[in-house]
């Protein structure tokens, strides 16, 4: 059974902010950012246990071409994308976002 992918509202906002930031730097770069996330989401759906838990109940993966961490929770029937955060962010900020 294929799991559903649910992007939580906070993660949707993260995606939008990242897209805008890259698109302002170079036309089309925002689209490449979205494509990188889409590829990673497909990998997570294919093998959701591939990535380790960074905190109990929350797994972390990294995009290949952009310095972003994707945090998600694996449930019985769905994967919840919780946050998409730049890798240079303060670890305390990341922890706050995930709690």
Residue frames as a rotation matrix with the C-alpha (Angstrom) as fourth column:
UNK 1
0.578 0.816 0.000 0.00
0.816 -0.578 0.000 0.00
0.000 0.000 -1.000 0.00
UNK 2
-0.330 -0.676 0.659 1.38
0.649 -0.669 -0.361 3.38
0.685 0.309 0.660 -1.01
UNK 3
-0.256 0.148 -0.955 1.49
0.870 -0.396 -0.294 5.99
-0.421 -0.906 -0.027 1.72
UNK 4
0.724 0.493 0.482 -0.12
0.624 -0.767 -0.152 9.40
0.294 0.411 -0.863 1.32
UNK 5
-0.522 -0.852 -0.047 2.19
0.822 -0.488 -0.294 12.42
0.227 -0.192 0.955 1.36
UNK 6
0.674 0.738 -0.047 0.82
0.703 -0.620 0.347 15.30
0.227 -0.267 -0.937 3.42
UNK 7
-0.484 -0.791 0.373 2.65
0.615 -0.611 -0.498 18.62
0.623 -0.012 0.782 3.38
UNK 8
0.072 0.491 -0.868 1.77
0.966 -0.252 -0.063 20.47
-0.249 -0.834 -0.492 6.56
UNK 9
0.869 0.393 0.302 0.96
0.468 -0.851 -0.239 24.20
0.162 0.349 -0.923 6.29
UNK 10
0.679 -0.680 -0.278 4.23
-0.253 -0.572 0.781 25.30
-0.689 -0.460 -0.560 7.92
UNK 11
-0.229 -0.768 0.598 6.18
0.406 0.483 0.776 23.20
-0.884 0.421 0.201 5.39
UNK 12
0.365 0.429 0.826 4.14
0.931 -0.150 -0.333 24.67
-0.019 0.891 -0.455 2.53
UNK 13
0.990 -0.028 -0.137 5.19
-0.012 -0.993 0.117 28.10
-0.140 -0.114 -0.984 3.72
UNK 14
0.210 -0.974 0.083 8.83
-0.094 0.065 0.993 26.95
-0.973 -0.216 -0.078 3.87
UNK 15
-0.120 -0.196 0.973 8.57
0.858 0.473 0.201 25.77
-0.500 0.859 0.111 0.27
UNK 16
0.737 0.489 0.468 7.05
0.660 -0.670 -0.340 29.06
0.147 0.559 -0.816 -0.87
UNK 17
0.838 -0.472 -0.272 9.71
-0.255 -0.780 0.571 31.14
-0.482 -0.410 -0.774 0.90
UNK 18
-0.067 -0.905 0.421 12.52
0.166 0.406 0.899 29.00
-0.984 0.130 0.123 -0.54
UNK 19
0.138 0.216 0.967 11.03
0.965 0.191 -0.180 29.18
-0.224 0.958 -0.182 -4.02
UNK 20
0.952 0.282 0.120 10.73
0.301 -0.935 -0.190 32.97
0.058 0.217 -0.974 -3.86
UNK 21
0.564 -0.799 -0.207 14.26
-0.248 -0.403 0.881 33.40
-0.787 -0.446 -0.426 -2.53
UNK 22
-0.287 -0.710 0.643 15.82
0.435 0.502 0.748 31.33
-0.854 0.494 0.165 -5.33
UNK 23
0.290 0.477 0.830 13.60
0.955 -0.080 -0.287 32.78
-0.070 0.875 -0.479 -8.03
UNK 24
0.968 0.029 -0.250 14.62
0.051 -0.995 0.081 36.33
-0.247 -0.091 -0.965 -7.01
UNK 25
0.156 -0.987 -0.044 18.27
-0.195 -0.075 0.978 35.37
-0.968 -0.144 -0.204 -7.41
UNK 26
-0.855 -0.405 -0.325 17.88
-0.403 0.123 0.907 33.78
-0.328 0.906 -0.268 -10.82
UNK 27
0.106 0.935 -0.338 14.85
-0.976 0.033 -0.217 33.17
-0.191 0.353 0.916 -12.99
UNK 28
0.417 0.165 -0.894 14.09
-0.526 0.846 -0.089 29.45
0.741 0.507 0.439 -13.06
UNK 29
-0.668 -0.734 -0.121 16.15
-0.296 0.410 -0.863 28.59
0.683 -0.541 -0.491 -9.99
UNK 30
-0.440 0.615 0.654 13.02
-0.843 -0.031 -0.538 28.53
-0.310 -0.788 0.532 -7.85
UNK 31
0.603 0.655 -0.456 11.58
-0.784 0.594 -0.183 25.91
0.151 0.468 0.871 -10.18
UNK 32
-0.039 -0.708 -0.705 14.75
-0.274 0.686 -0.674 23.83
0.961 0.167 -0.221 -9.82
UNK 33
-0.800 -0.173 0.575 14.33
-0.584 0.001 -0.812 24.08
0.140 -0.985 -0.101 -6.04
UNK 34
0.138 0.945 0.297 10.78
-0.921 0.233 -0.312 22.73
-0.364 -0.231 0.902 -6.34
UNK 35
0.567 0.019 -0.824 11.97
-0.561 0.741 -0.369 19.91
0.604 0.671 0.431 -8.61
UNK 36
-0.541 -0.824 -0.167 14.67
-0.351 0.402 -0.846 18.95
0.764 -0.399 -0.506 -6.08
UNK 37
-0.589 0.412 0.695 12.05
-0.746 0.052 -0.664 18.77
-0.310 -0.909 0.277 -3.34
UNK 38
0.488 0.821 -0.297 9.75
-0.870 0.430 -0.242 16.72
-0.071 0.376 0.924 -5.57
UNK 39
0.133 -0.551 -0.824 12.56
-0.409 0.726 -0.552 14.24
0.903 0.410 -0.129 -6.23
UNK 40
-0.846 -0.477 0.237 13.26
-0.379 0.225 -0.898 13.95
0.375 -0.850 -0.371 -2.52
UNK 41
-0.171 0.869 0.464 9.57
-0.900 0.054 -0.432 13.49
-0.400 -0.491 0.774 -1.72
UNK 42
0.575 0.339 -0.744 9.46
-0.691 0.689 -0.220 10.64
0.438 0.641 0.630 -4.26
UNK 43
-0.355 -0.796 -0.491 12.48
-0.245 0.586 -0.772 9.02
0.902 -0.153 -0.403 -2.56
UNK 44
-0.783 0.129 0.609 10.85
-0.617 -0.035 -0.786 9.36
-0.081 -0.991 0.107 0.84
UNK 45
0.286 0.958 0.008 7.65
-0.928 0.279 -0.246 7.78
-0.238 0.063 0.969 -0.48
UNK 46
0.369 -0.224 -0.902 9.63
-0.527 0.750 -0.401 4.96
0.766 0.623 0.159 -2.07
UNK 47
0.005 -0.461 -0.888 11.54
0.603 0.709 -0.365 4.14
0.798 -0.534 0.281 1.11
UNK 48
0.598 0.361 0.715 10.31
-0.172 -0.814 0.555 6.18
0.783 -0.455 -0.425 4.11
UNK 49
0.969 -0.245 -0.027 12.56
0.096 0.275 0.957 4.38
-0.227 -0.930 0.290 6.59
UNK 50
0.483 -0.829 0.283 15.72
0.666 0.138 -0.733 5.14
0.568 0.542 0.619 4.62
UNK 51
-0.144 -0.513 0.846 16.41
-0.133 -0.837 -0.531 8.29
0.981 -0.189 0.052 6.62
UNK 52
-0.537 -0.194 -0.821 17.18
0.699 0.442 -0.562 8.21
0.472 -0.876 -0.102 10.33
UNK 53
0.664 0.735 -0.134 15.23
0.647 -0.476 0.596 9.88
0.374 -0.482 -0.792 13.09
UNK 54
-0.288 -0.733 0.616 16.80
0.193 -0.674 -0.713 13.17
0.938 -0.086 0.336 14.12
UNK 55
-0.705 0.214 0.676 14.51
-0.709 -0.202 -0.675 13.37
-0.009 -0.956 0.294 17.13
UNK 56
-0.819 0.389 0.422 12.05
0.229 0.896 -0.380 10.69
-0.526 -0.214 -0.823 18.27
UNK 57
0.099 0.958 0.268 9.28
0.598 0.158 -0.786 10.36
-0.795 0.238 -0.558 15.69
UNK 58
0.832 0.128 -0.539 10.83
-0.270 -0.756 -0.597 12.80
-0.484 0.642 -0.594 13.20
UNK 59
0.316 -0.712 0.627 13.09
0.795 0.559 0.234 11.76
-0.517 0.425 0.743 10.33
UNK 60
0.447 -0.276 -0.851 15.45
-0.327 -0.936 0.132 14.05
-0.833 0.219 -0.509 8.43
UNK 61
0.353 -0.379 0.856 16.56
0.867 0.476 -0.147 13.98
-0.351 0.794 0.496 4.81
UNK 62
-0.101 -0.512 -0.853 18.61
-0.005 -0.857 0.515 16.40
-0.995 0.056 0.084 2.71
UNK 63
0.932 0.352 -0.086 18.11
-0.059 -0.086 -0.994 17.66
-0.358 0.932 -0.060 -0.82
UNK 64
0.384 -0.824 0.416 21.01
0.856 0.486 0.174 16.90
-0.345 0.290 0.893 -3.16
UNK 65
-0.136 -0.464 0.875 21.30
0.867 -0.483 -0.122 20.22
0.480 0.742 0.468 -4.94
UNK 66
0.154 0.222 0.963 20.08
-0.219 -0.943 0.252 22.74
0.964 -0.249 -0.097 -2.37
UNK 67
-0.798 -0.579 -0.166 21.15
0.033 0.233 -0.972 23.06
0.601 -0.781 -0.167 1.28
UNK 68
-0.139 0.843 0.520 17.76
-0.900 -0.327 0.290 22.20
0.414 -0.427 0.804 2.74
UNK 69
-0.994 -0.066 0.082 16.73
-0.100 0.835 -0.541 19.66
-0.033 -0.546 -0.837 5.36
UNK 70
-0.189 0.967 -0.169 13.34
-0.593 0.024 0.805 18.01
0.782 0.252 0.569 5.07
UNK 71
-0.919 -0.033 0.394 11.79
-0.371 0.416 -0.830 16.82
-0.136 -0.909 -0.394 8.32
UNK 72
-0.188 0.882 -0.432 8.95
-0.685 0.198 0.701 14.33
0.704 0.428 0.567 8.23
UNK 73
-0.432 0.189 0.882 6.92
-0.732 0.498 -0.465 12.02
-0.527 -0.846 -0.076 10.42
UNK 74
-0.729 0.150 -0.668 6.07
-0.376 0.727 0.574 8.51
0.572 0.670 -0.474 9.30
UNK 75
-0.289 0.722 0.629 2.65
-0.813 0.162 -0.560 7.27
-0.506 -0.673 0.540 10.30
UNK 76
-0.279 0.204 0.938 0.79
0.090 0.978 -0.186 4.11
-0.956 0.032 -0.291 9.44
UNK 77
0.322 0.546 0.774 -0.92
0.819 0.249 -0.517 5.46
-0.475 0.800 -0.367 6.31
UNK 78
0.908 0.059 0.415 0.83
0.284 -0.814 -0.506 8.75
0.309 0.577 -0.756 5.63
UNK 79
-0.237 -0.950 -0.205 4.05
0.970 -0.218 -0.111 10.68
0.061 -0.225 0.972 5.61
UNK 80
0.850 0.501 -0.162 3.73
0.521 -0.846 0.115 14.18
-0.079 -0.182 -0.980 7.04
UNK 81
-0.164 -0.858 0.487 6.24
0.742 -0.432 -0.512 16.73
0.650 0.277 0.708 5.78
UNK 82
0.449 0.339 -0.827 6.67
0.880 -0.328 0.343 18.92
-0.156 -0.882 -0.445 8.86
UNK 83
0.693 -0.314 -0.648 9.34
-0.143 -0.942 0.304 21.44
-0.706 -0.118 -0.698 7.87
UNK 84
0.561 -0.612 0.557 11.80
0.792 0.201 -0.576 22.32
0.241 0.765 0.598 5.14
UNK 85
0.921 -0.241 -0.307 14.63
0.023 -0.751 0.660 24.28
-0.389 -0.615 -0.686 6.70
UNK 86
0.641 -0.764 -0.073 17.90
-0.414 -0.264 -0.871 25.68
0.646 0.589 -0.485 5.38
UNK 87
0.563 -0.460 -0.687 20.80
0.587 0.807 -0.060 23.60
0.582 -0.370 0.724 6.67
UNK 88
-0.493 -0.815 0.305 22.59
0.376 -0.515 -0.770 26.68
0.785 -0.265 0.560 8.03
UNK 89
0.369 0.708 0.603 19.80
-0.326 -0.508 0.797 27.42
0.870 -0.490 0.043 10.50
UNK 90
-0.487 -0.456 0.745 20.57
-0.825 -0.039 -0.564 27.39
0.286 -0.889 -0.357 14.21
UNK 91
-0.735 0.175 -0.656 19.86
0.166 0.983 0.076 23.91
0.658 -0.053 -0.751 15.66
UNK 92
-0.832 0.463 -0.306 17.81
0.279 -0.128 -0.952 25.53
-0.480 -0.877 -0.023 18.43
UNK 93
-0.445 0.678 -0.585 15.54
-0.809 -0.585 -0.062 27.12
-0.384 0.445 0.809 15.80
UNK 94
-0.510 0.216 -0.833 15.12
-0.512 0.702 0.495 23.74
0.692 0.678 -0.248 14.13
UNK 95
-0.863 0.155 -0.481 14.26
0.436 0.711 -0.552 22.07
0.256 -0.686 -0.681 17.42
UNK 96
-0.705 0.629 -0.328 11.70
-0.169 -0.598 -0.783 24.79
-0.689 -0.497 0.528 18.22
UNK 97
-0.417 0.539 -0.732 10.07
-0.908 -0.213 0.360 24.34
0.038 0.815 0.578 14.82
UNK 98
-0.507 0.141 -0.851 9.71
-0.260 0.916 0.307 20.62
0.822 0.376 -0.427 15.32
UNK 99
-0.836 0.213 -0.507 8.14
0.544 0.451 -0.708 20.78
0.078 -0.867 -0.492 18.79
